[in-house]
Amino acid sequence: YRVRELQAMTQAVWSRFDVLMVPTAPNLPTLADVAAAPIVRNSELGTYTNFVNLLGLSAVALPFGFTHEGLPFGVTFIARGGYD
């Protein structure tokens, strides 16, 4: 019931915006970081996008560029459900 309540609350937001752009992931862990704490590192991946499926939204992740350290960086575009 709470998820449906939140879904209804966000409908007003989508009347003002066509798309939301967020980082695909909050950080760029190395293979060593993942090996040292796999559950922690993997649980961070949904920081900016976990709500997409719960609220019935659509999203697509795309490469965006590189950090100053030369690591790849991506963004996710989020829209109303069915607008993918």
N, C-alpha and C positions, 0 to 999 in steps of 0.2 A: 504494500500500500504506500509506503514511503517513497519508493522509486517512482510510482505513478504520480504521486503528489509533486515530486521534484520535476518530473517530465512536464507536467502541466504548467509549472511555474516558469520553465525555460521557454515555453512557446512564445511569450511576449518578447523575449530577447531576440528570437529568430525573425520577428517581424521587423526588426531594426537593422539586421545584418544579413548578408548573403553567405558569408564564409568566415570562419575563425581560423587563424594560422597559429600553430603552437610548435615548439620544438618537438621532434619525434621522441627524444629521450632527454632526461635531465643532465646526463653526463656521458662521457665516452670511456667506459672502463676498458682496461687492457685485458688480455687473456689471463695475465697473472692475477689481476683483481678478481676476475670471475672465478678462477680456480681457488682463490683464497676464501671467497665468500659467495658461492654461487646463488644461494637463495636470496641473499640481500641484493646482489647486483641485478638478478632477474626480476625481483619484485619492484625495483625502481623503474623498470621499463614502461609501466603504465601510468606513471605520475601525471602526465598531461593528457592521456587519452583513455583512461579506464572508463570514464563516464559515457563514452561514445556508444558502445553497445548497450549499456544499461538504459540509456535514454532513447534508443532507437534512431540514433543519428547516423550519418554516413561520413566516411573519412578516407583519405588517401595519403600515403606517406611518399615523399619524393626526396631525392638528393638535392641539397641546396648549395653546397660549397664545401670549403675546408676551413678548419680552425687555423690559428696562427702557427700551431704545431704541425700542421699538415694532415690532421685527421679528418675523415669525412664527417659531414654534418648534414642532418636531414630535417625537414619540417613536415608537419602533417596539416592538411587542410580539412576542416570539419564543416559540415553543412547539415541542413535538415535531412531527415530520413527520406530516401528516395531521390535525392539530388546528386547522387554520385555519378 
